[in-house]
Amino acid sequence: MKAPSPDDTIVAISTPPGPGGLGVVRLSGDRALEIAGTFFRPVRTGSGFPERRAVLGVLVEPGKNEPFDEAVVTAFRAPRSFTREDVVEISCHGSQVVLEEVVRLAVRLGARLAHPGEFTRRAFLRGRFDILQAEAVNDLVRASSLDEARLAFRAVEGRLSKRILALRAGAVRLISDLEAAVEFPEEGISQSPSRLQSSMAKLEAEIERLIGSYQTGRALAQGTTLAIVGRKNVGKSTLFNALLGEPRAIVASRPGTTRDYLREKLRLGEAVFNLIDMAGLGSAGSAVEREGMKRGRRLASQADGILLVVDGSKAAGKEDLALIEEYRNKHILFIINKIDKYKGKRKSLVENRPSGGKTVEVSALRGLHIDTLRSLIRETFAPKVSPGEVVIFHLRDKLLLEEALSHLRRASRKLEEGHGEEVVAEEIRSLVSAVGRLTGEIRTDEVLDEIFGRFCVGK
């Protein structure tokens, strides 16, 4: 996308598409007030656009006396606006025809249609906030749970940015200490290796905490992935349907009905899960079954958690025991299905269950204890969010933090090996560069295009 001119006045519909009670069109730029004043007629003549005060009026095509809607207009003058430019927000009825007519008139009078995310991009370029906060605006708008919205809002407020800036400040202090020893050797200025290592260890611990938070952020934004694992005909697809509350997967009494996999969203309270029903594992009779099992094992290896299902109406067989052993060290919930057909066979399954996970006994077919299972899934796998915690949601941020961590560890290793201060300082400078790209202090147009291109038009 070609970089838009910062001198243009831009316009876009800021409310979601589709009819509604209210809709908002936003203009931003030097001519925003002039353009809006051409087709907006206040009820009280001569009132103009007092700053930050709602003005009632009608919308009229220039040159015609017939209004086409009533509207309330609010003006925000630079720099006290979201973009730090003159901004006008036109709130009218949420008819798509009316909203599009407002945009058409604005463009005819000299405005330009905004690119996706251009309002937020302008706010960033004018110092309203940094890239982390800009990303968080988008995260907040797209949040699928209240927990995700809370964490995104903390980042909008700047809490994550403060953590990153404190990290950068610690790295700059390290560079200063190292360069002082290089530049003023005659003054006897030097830093003990143990003191430098202690400072680096604190920075390393903080970067590792932030990197570790990506798992929580990803789970909140994209959902926690859970694979339903078990041998053929243990009732995985029936359980899949029972958890979803609808017959999503085809179920049959003949083993091996599921050859590929199904993925569906499951919401339990505030938590969102990506539930995967896949082919039964164990011995395969055909090439199709072998491929289904291969895909299933790959999905299970990549999943955040495992729902390991066994048939409680039968004693533990070799395939059950092999699966229990295979997934013993995964984040697991052990499910003994078909309790309506037990006949005293479950003892061996209970004795061999994984020691690290919880166990629940259900009948997916009869719907017995499914609510208990849902509660356990939420308790076991939902991401835990502490009060005041900040997390990172984006892979870009995680990769830049990992790059910073790599430079820090190389600096620590070179210090241990006895390299000079200037060699160690060079690695710390590279760390500061990675952190600068994280907040947007160091930026390129390509990076900005990639980040703001994910935003909606009108934001």
VEXDREN-2710 file (C-alpha; in Angstrom, 1 decimal):
% VEXDREN-2710
k/r/px/py/pz
1/MET/0.0/0.0/0.0
2/LYS/1.4/3.4/-1.0
3/ALA/2.0/5.6/2.0
4/PRO/-0.9/8.1/2.3
5/SER/-0.2/11.8/2.4
6/PRO/-0.4/13.3/5.9
7/ASP/-1.8/16.5/4.5
8/ASP/-5.0/15.0/3.1
9/THR/-8.3/15.3/5.0
10/ILE/-9.7/11.8/5.3
11/VAL/-13.2/10.4/5.8
12/ALA/-14.7/7.0/6.6
13/ILE/-17.7/5.4/8.2
14/SER/-16.6/4.5/11.8
15/THR/-19.5/2.2/12.7
16/PRO/-19.8/-1.5/11.5
17/PRO/-21.6/-2.1/8.2
18/GLY/-25.3/-2.8/8.2
19/PRO/-28.4/-1.0/9.4
20/GLY/-28.6/0.3/12.9
21/GLY/-30.1/3.0/15.1
22/LEU/-27.0/5.2/14.8
23/GLY/-24.1/5.5/12.5
24/VAL/-20.9/7.7/12.7
25/VAL/-18.9/9.2/9.9
26/ARG/-15.5/10.7/10.9
27/LEU/-13.4/13.3/9.2
28/SER/-9.8/14.2/10.2
29/GLY/-7.5/16.8/8.7
30/ASP/-7.0/20.5/8.2
31/ARG/-10.2/20.9/6.1
32/ALA/-12.4/18.6/8.3
33/LEU/-14.4/21.5/9.8
34/GLU/-14.8/23.4/6.5
35/ILE/-16.0/20.3/4.6
36/ALA/-18.5/19.2/7.3
37/GLY/-19.8/22.8/7.5
38/THR/-20.7/22.7/3.8
39/PHE/-23.3/20.0/4.1
40/PHE/-24.3/20.3/7.8
41/ARG/-26.9/22.9/8.8
42/PRO/-27.2/23.5/12.5
43/VAL/-30.7/23.9/13.9
44/ARG/-29.5/27.0/15.7
45/THR/-28.1/29.3/13.1
46/GLY/-24.7/30.8/13.7
47/SER/-23.7/28.2/16.3
48/GLY/-20.8/26.9/14.2
49/PHE/-18.8/24.0/15.7
50/PRO/-18.0/24.8/19.3
51/GLU/-15.2/22.5/20.5
52/ARG/-16.3/19.2/22.1
53/ARG/-20.0/20.2/22.2
54/ALA/-22.7/18.3/20.3
55/VAL/-24.5/20.4/17.8
56/LEU/-27.9/19.3/16.4
57/GLY/-28.8/19.9/12.8
58/VAL/-29.7/18.4/9.5
59/LEU/-27.6/17.0/6.6
60/VAL/-28.3/18.8/3.2
61/GLU/-26.6/18.3/-0.2
62/PRO/-25.0/21.6/-1.1
63/GLY/-27.2/23.6/-3.5
64/LYS/-30.3/21.8/-2.4
65/ASN/-32.7/22.8/0.4
66/GLU/-34.1/19.3/1.1
67/PRO/-32.4/17.6/4.2
68/PHE/-31.9/13.9/3.9
69/ASP/-31.2/13.2/7.7
70/GLU/-30.9/14.7/11.1
71/ALA/-27.5/14.6/12.7
72/VAL/-25.5/15.5/15.8
73/VAL/-22.0/16.8/15.0
74/THR/-19.1/17.1/17.5
75/ALA/-15.8/18.8/16.6
76/PHE/-12.4/18.1/18.3
77/ARG/-9.8/20.7/17.4
78/ALA/-6.1/19.9/17.1
79/PRO/-4.2/18.8/19.1
80/ARG/-7.0/17.7/21.5
81/SER/-8.3/14.9/19.3
82/PHE/-7.7/11.2/18.7
83/THR/-5.5/12.0/15.6
84/ARG/-4.2/15.3/17.0
85/GLU/-5.7/16.9/13.9
86/ASP/-9.0/18.7/13.5
87/VAL/-11.6/15.9/13.8
88/VAL/-15.4/16.0/13.1
89/GLU/-17.7/13.2/14.1
90/ILE/-21.1/13.1/12.4
91/SER/-23.6/10.9/14.2
92/CYS/-26.8/10.3/12.2
93/HIS/-29.2/7.4/11.6
94/GLY/-27.5/4.1/10.9
95/SER/-28.8/3.8/7.3
96/GLN/-26.1/2.6/5.0
97/VAL/-27.5/4.8/2.3
98/VAL/-27.3/7.9/4.5
99/LEU/-23.8/7.1/5.8
100/GLU/-22.5/6.5/2.3
101/GLU/-24.1/9.8/1.1
102/VAL/-22.2/11.7/3.8
103/VAL/-18.9/10.1/2.7
104/ARG/-19.7/10.8/-0.9
105/LEU/-20.4/14.5/-0.2
106/ALA/-17.2/14.8/1.9
107/VAL/-15.1/13.3/-1.0
108/ARG/-16.8/15.6/-3.5
109/LEU/-15.8/18.5/-1.3
110/GLY/-12.1/17.5/-1.2
111/ALA/-11.7/14.7/1.4
112/ARG/-10.2/11.4/0.6
113/LEU/-11.4/7.9/1.7
114/ALA/-9.3/6.7/4.6
115/HIS/-7.2/3.6/4.3
116/PRO/-7.7/0.8/6.9
117/GLY/-6.3/2.0/10.2
118/GLU/-5.3/5.4/8.9
119/PHE/-6.9/7.3/11.8
120/THR/-4.9/5.3/14.3
121/ARG/-1.8/5.6/12.1
122/ARG/-2.1/9.4/12.1
123/ALA/-2.5/9.3/15.9
124/PHE/0.7/7.2/16.1
125/LEU/2.7/9.4/13.7
126/ARG/1.7/12.5/15.7
127/GLY/2.9/11.0/19.0
128/ARG/-0.5/10.2/20.5
129/PHE/0.8/6.7/21.4
130/ASP/3.4/4.1/20.4
131/ILE/2.9/1.0/18.2
132/LEU/2.2/-1.2/21.1
133/GLN/-0.7/1.1/22.1
134/ALA/-1.9/1.3/18.5
135/GLU/-1.9/-2.5/18.2
136/ALA/-3.9/-2.6/21.5
137/VAL/-6.6/-0.3/20.1
138/ASN/-7.2/-2.9/17.4
139/ASP/-7.0/-5.7/20.0
140/LEU/-9.6/-4.0/22.1
141/VAL/-12.0/-3.5/19.2
142/ARG/-11.7/-7.2/18.2
143/ALA/-11.7/-8.6/21.7
144/SER/-13.9/-11.8/21.9
145/SER/-14.0/-11.9/25.8
146/LEU/-14.0/-9.4/28.6
147/ASP/-10.6/-10.8/29.9
148/GLU/-9.1/-10.0/26.5
149/ALA/-10.7/-6.6/26.4
150/ARG/-9.3/-5.8/29.9
151/LEU/-5.7/-6.8/28.9
152/ALA/-5.9/-4.9/25.6
153/PHE/-7.1/-1.8/27.5
154/ARG/-4.2/-2.0/29.9
155/ALA/-1.9/-1.9/26.8
156/VAL/-4.0/1.1/25.4
157/GLU/-3.4/2.9/28.7
158/GLY/0.4/2.3/28.2
159/ARG/1.1/-0.2/30.9
160/LEU/2.9/-2.6/28.5
161/SER/4.8/0.3/26.9
162/LYS/6.0/1.4/30.4
163/ARG/7.4/-2.1/31.0
164/ILE/9.2/-2.0/27.6
165/LEU/10.5/1.5/28.2
166/ALA/11.9/0.4/31.6
167/LEU/13.6/-2.5/29.9
168/ARG/15.1/-0.1/27.4
169/ALA/16.3/2.2/30.1
170/GLY/18.0/-0.7/31.9
171/ALA/19.8/-1.6/28.7
172/VAL/20.9/2.0/28.1
173/ARG/22.4/2.1/31.6
174/LEU/24.3/-1.0/30.8
175/ILE/25.7/0.6/27.7
176/SER/26.7/3.7/29.6
177/ASP/28.6/1.7/32.2
178/LEU/30.4/-0.3/29.5
179/GLU/31.2/2.7/27.4
180/ALA/32.5/4.8/30.3
181/ALA/35.1/2.1/30.9
182/VAL/36.1/2.2/27.3
183/GLU/36.2/6.0/26.9
184/PHE/37.9/6.9/30.2
185/PRO/40.4/4.2/31.0
186/GLU/42.8/6.7/32.5
187/GLU/40.1/7.6/35.1
188/GLY/40.1/4.0/36.3
189/ILE/36.4/3.7/35.6
190/SER/35.4/0.0/35.3
191/GLN/32.5/-2.2/36.2
192/SER/32.9/-5.5/38.0
193/PRO/31.8/-8.4/35.8
194/SER/29.6/-9.7/38.6
195/ARG/27.7/-6.4/38.8
196/LEU/27.2/-6.3/35.1
197/GLN/26.0/-10.0/35.1
198/SER/23.6/-9.2/37.8
199/SER/22.1/-6.3/35.8
200/MET/21.9/-8.5/32.7
201/ALA/20.1/-11.3/34.7
202/LYS/17.4/-8.8/35.8
203/LEU/16.9/-7.7/32.2
204/GLU/16.8/-11.4/31.1
205/ALA/14.2/-12.3/33.7
206/GLU/11.9/-9.4/32.6
207/ILE/12.2/-10.2/28.9
208/GLU/11.5/-13.9/29.6
209/ARG/8.3/-12.9/31.6
210/LEU/7.1/-10.8/28.7
211/ILE/7.8/-13.6/26.1
212/GLY/6.1/-16.1/28.4
213/SER/3.0/-13.9/28.4
214/TYR/2.5/-14.4/24.7
215/GLN/1.0/-17.9/25.4
216/THR/-1.8/-16.2/27.5
217/GLY/-2.3/-13.5/25.0
218/ARG/-2.5/-15.9/22.1
219/ALA/-5.0/-18.1/23.9
220/LEU/-7.2/-15.2/24.7
221/ALA/-7.1/-13.7/21.2
222/GLN/-7.3/-17.0/19.2
223/GLY/-8.6/-19.5/21.7
224/THR/-7.0/-22.4/23.5
225/THR/-6.6/-25.4/21.2
226/LEU/-7.8/-28.8/22.6
227/ALA/-7.4/-32.1/20.7
228/ILE/-9.8/-34.9/21.5
229/VAL/-7.5/-38.0/21.5
230/GLY/-8.4/-41.7/21.8
231/ARG/-8.5/-45.0/20.0
232/LYS/-11.3/-45.8/17.5
233/ASN/-14.9/-46.1/18.7
234/VAL/-14.3/-44.7/22.2
235/GLY/-16.9/-42.0/21.5
236/LYS/-14.7/-39.0/20.6
237/SER/-17.2/-37.6/18.0
238/THR/-20.1/-38.1/20.3
239/LEU/-18.3/-36.2/23.0
240/PHE/-17.4/-33.5/20.5
241/ASN/-21.1/-33.1/19.7
242/ALA/-22.1/-33.2/23.4
243/LEU/-19.7/-30.4/24.3
244/LEU/-20.8/-28.2/21.4
245/GLY/-24.5/-29.0/22.1
246/GLU/-25.2/-29.8/18.4
247/PRO/-24.6/-32.8/16.1
248/ARG/-21.6/-31.3/14.3
249/ALA/-19.7/-34.6/13.8
250/ILE/-21.1/-37.7/12.0
251/VAL/-21.5/-40.5/14.5
252/ALA/-21.8/-44.3/13.7
253/SER/-21.4/-47.5/15.7
254/ARG/-18.8/-48.8/13.2
255/PRO/-15.2/-47.9/14.3
256/GLY/-13.2/-45.4/12.2
257/THR/-16.0/-43.1/11.1
258/THR/-13.8/-40.0/11.5
259/ARG/-11.0/-40.1/8.9
260/ASP/-10.0/-36.4/8.9
261/TYR/-10.6/-33.8/11.6
262/LEU/-13.2/-31.2/12.6
263/ARG/-12.4/-27.9/14.4
264/GLU/-15.1/-25.8/16.1
265/LYS/-15.2/-22.9/18.6
266/LEU/-16.4/-23.7/22.1
267/ARG/-17.1/-20.9/24.5
268/LEU/-17.2/-21.6/28.2
269/GLY/-17.9/-18.4/30.1
270/GLU/-15.1/-15.9/29.2
271/ALA/-12.9/-18.6/27.8
272/VAL/-12.8/-19.6/24.1
273/PHE/-11.5/-23.1/23.0
274/ASN/-10.7/-24.5/19.6
275/LEU/-12.0/-28.0/19.9
276/ILE/-10.6/-30.6/17.5
277/ASP/-12.3/-34.0/16.8
278/MET/-9.9/-36.2/14.9
279/ALA/-9.4/-39.8/13.7
280/GLY/-9.0/-42.5/16.3
281/LEU/-5.4/-43.6/17.0
282/GLY/-4.1/-47.1/17.1
283/SER/-3.7/-49.7/14.4
284/ALA/-4.7/-48.6/10.9
285/GLY/-6.2/-50.8/8.2
286/SER/-6.0/-48.5/5.1
287/ALA/-3.9/-45.7/3.7
288/VAL/-6.7/-43.3/4.4
289/GLU/-6.8/-44.3/8.1
290/ARG/-3.0/-44.0/8.3
291/GLU/-3.1/-40.5/6.9
292/GLY/-5.9/-39.5/9.3
293/MET/-3.9/-40.8/12.3
294/LYS/-0.8/-39.1/11.1
295/ARG/-2.7/-35.8/10.9
296/GLY/-4.2/-36.5/14.2
297/ARG/-0.9/-37.0/16.0
298/ARG/0.5/-33.8/14.4
299/LEU/-2.6/-31.8/15.6
300/ALA/-2.3/-33.3/19.1
301/SER/1.4/-32.4/19.3
302/GLN/0.6/-28.8/18.5
303/ALA/-2.4/-28.5/20.7
304/ASP/-2.4/-26.5/24.0
305/GLY/-4.1/-29.4/25.8
306/ILE/-5.4/-33.0/25.3
307/LEU/-8.8/-34.5/26.1
308/LEU/-7.7/-38.1/26.3
309/VAL/-10.9/-40.3/25.9
310/VAL/-11.1/-44.0/26.8
311/ASP/-14.0/-46.5/26.7
312/GLY/-15.1/-47.2/30.3
313/SER/-17.2/-50.2/29.2
314/LYS/-14.0/-52.2/28.5
315/ALA/-10.9/-53.0/30.4
316/ALA/-7.7/-51.1/29.5
317/GLY/-6.2/-52.6/26.3
318/LYS/-2.7/-52.2/24.8
319/GLU/-3.8/-49.3/22.7
320/ASP/-5.3/-47.5/25.6
321/LEU/-2.1/-48.0/27.7
322/ALA/0.1/-46.9/24.8
323/LEU/-1.9/-43.7/24.4
324/ILE/-1.9/-42.9/28.1
325/GLU/1.9/-43.3/28.1
326/GLU/2.3/-41.3/24.9
327/TYR/0.4/-38.3/26.3
328/ARG/1.3/-38.7/30.0
329/ASN/3.5/-35.6/30.0
330/LYS/1.1/-33.3/28.1
331/HIS/-1.4/-30.9/29.6
332/ILE/-4.2/-33.4/29.8
333/LEU/-7.7/-34.1/31.0
334/PHE/-8.4/-37.9/31.3
335/ILE/-12.0/-38.7/30.3
336/ILE/-13.6/-42.1/30.9
337/ASN/-16.6/-42.3/28.6
338/LYS/-19.6/-44.7/28.4
339/ILE/-20.3/-44.8/32.2
340/ASP/-23.8/-46.0/31.3
341/LYS/-22.1/-49.3/30.1
342/TYR/-19.5/-49.8/32.7
343/LYS/-20.1/-53.4/33.9
344/GLY/-17.2/-53.1/36.3
345/LYS/-14.5/-52.7/33.6
346/ARG/-13.1/-49.3/34.5
347/LYS/-10.8/-50.3/37.3
348/SER/-7.8/-50.9/35.1
349/LEU/-8.3/-47.6/33.4
350/VAL/-8.4/-45.7/36.7
351/GLU/-5.3/-47.5/37.9
352/ASN/-3.4/-46.5/34.7
353/ARG/-4.7/-43.0/34.4
354/PRO/-2.1/-40.2/33.9
355/SER/-0.9/-38.9/37.3
356/GLY/-0.6/-35.3/36.3
357/GLY/-4.1/-34.6/35.0
358/LYS/-7.6/-34.7/36.4
359/THR/-10.1/-37.5/35.6
360/VAL/-13.8/-37.2/34.8
361/GLU/-16.3/-40.0/34.1
362/VAL/-19.1/-39.2/31.6
363/SER/-21.6/-40.6/29.1
364/ALA/-21.3/-38.5/26.0
365/LEU/-24.3/-40.4/24.5
366/ARG/-26.6/-39.9/27.4
367/GLY/-25.2/-36.4/28.3
368/LEU/-24.2/-37.5/31.8
369/HIS/-21.7/-35.3/33.6
370/ILE/-21.1/-33.1/30.5
371/ASP/-21.6/-29.9/32.5
372/THR/-19.0/-31.2/35.0
373/LEU/-16.6/-31.9/32.1
374/ARG/-17.2/-28.3/30.7
375/SER/-16.4/-26.9/34.1
376/LEU/-13.2/-29.0/34.3
377/ILE/-12.1/-28.0/30.8
378/ARG/-12.5/-24.3/31.8
379/GLU/-10.7/-24.8/35.1
380/THR/-7.9/-26.8/33.6
381/PHE/-7.2/-25.1/30.3
382/ALA/-8.5/-21.5/30.4
383/PRO/-5.7/-18.9/30.5
384/LYS/-5.3/-17.4/34.0
385/VAL/-5.1/-13.6/34.1
386/SER/-3.8/-11.9/37.3
387/PRO/-5.0/-8.4/38.3
388/GLY/-2.7/-5.8/36.7
389/GLU/-1.0/-8.4/34.5
390/VAL/0.2/-7.2/31.0
391/VAL/0.6/-9.6/28.1
392/ILE/1.7/-9.5/24.5
393/PHE/-0.8/-10.6/21.8
394/HIS/1.2/-10.4/18.6
395/LEU/3.9/-12.8/17.2
396/ARG/5.8/-9.7/15.9
397/ASP/6.2/-8.5/19.5
398/LYS/7.3/-11.9/20.7
399/LEU/9.9/-12.3/17.9
400/LEU/11.4/-8.9/18.6
401/LEU/11.6/-9.7/22.4
402/GLU/13.3/-13.1/21.5
403/GLU/15.8/-11.2/19.3
404/ALA/16.5/-8.8/22.2
405/LEU/16.9/-11.8/24.5
406/SER/19.3/-13.4/22.1
407/HIS/21.6/-10.3/22.0
408/LEU/21.4/-10.1/25.8
409/ARG/22.5/-13.7/26.3
410/ARG/25.3/-13.2/23.8
411/ALA/26.5/-10.2/25.7
412/SER/26.5/-12.2/28.9
413/ARG/28.4/-15.0/27.3
414/LYS/31.0/-12.6/25.9
415/LEU/31.4/-11.0/29.3
416/GLU/32.0/-14.4/30.9
417/GLU/34.6/-15.2/28.1
418/GLY/36.6/-12.1/28.9
419/HIS/35.8/-10.0/25.8
420/GLY/36.3/-6.3/26.0
421/GLU/33.6/-3.8/27.1
422/GLU/33.1/-2.5/23.6
423/VAL/32.3/-6.0/22.3
424/VAL/29.7/-6.6/25.0
425/ALA/28.3/-3.1/24.5
426/GLU/27.7/-3.8/20.8
427/GLU/25.3/-6.6/21.7
428/ILE/23.4/-4.4/24.2
429/ARG/23.1/-1.8/21.5
430/SER/21.5/-4.4/19.2
431/LEU/19.1/-5.2/22.1
432/VAL/18.1/-1.6/22.3
433/SER/17.5/-1.5/18.5
434/ALA/15.1/-4.5/18.8
435/VAL/13.2/-2.8/21.6
436/GLY/13.0/0.4/19.6
437/ARG/11.4/-1.5/16.7
438/LEU/8.9/-3.0/19.2
439/THR/7.6/0.4/20.3
440/GLY/8.0/2.1/16.9
441/GLU/10.8/4.4/18.0
442/ILE/12.7/2.8/15.1
443/ARG/10.3/2.2/12.2
444/THR/9.9/1.6/8.5
445/ASP/6.9/2.3/6.2
446/GLU/6.7/-1.4/5.4
447/VAL/6.2/-2.2/9.1
448/LEU/3.6/0.5/9.6
449/ASP/1.7/-0.7/6.5
450/GLU/1.7/-4.3/7.8
451/ILE/0.5/-3.3/11.3
452/PHE/-2.1/-0.7/10.4
453/GLY/-3.3/-2.7/7.3
454/ARG/-4.9/-5.2/9.8
455/PHE/-7.2/-2.4/11.1
456/CYS/-10.7/-1.7/10.0
457/VAL/-11.5/1.3/7.8
458/GLY/-12.7/4.2/10.0
459/LYS/-10.4/3.3/12.8
END
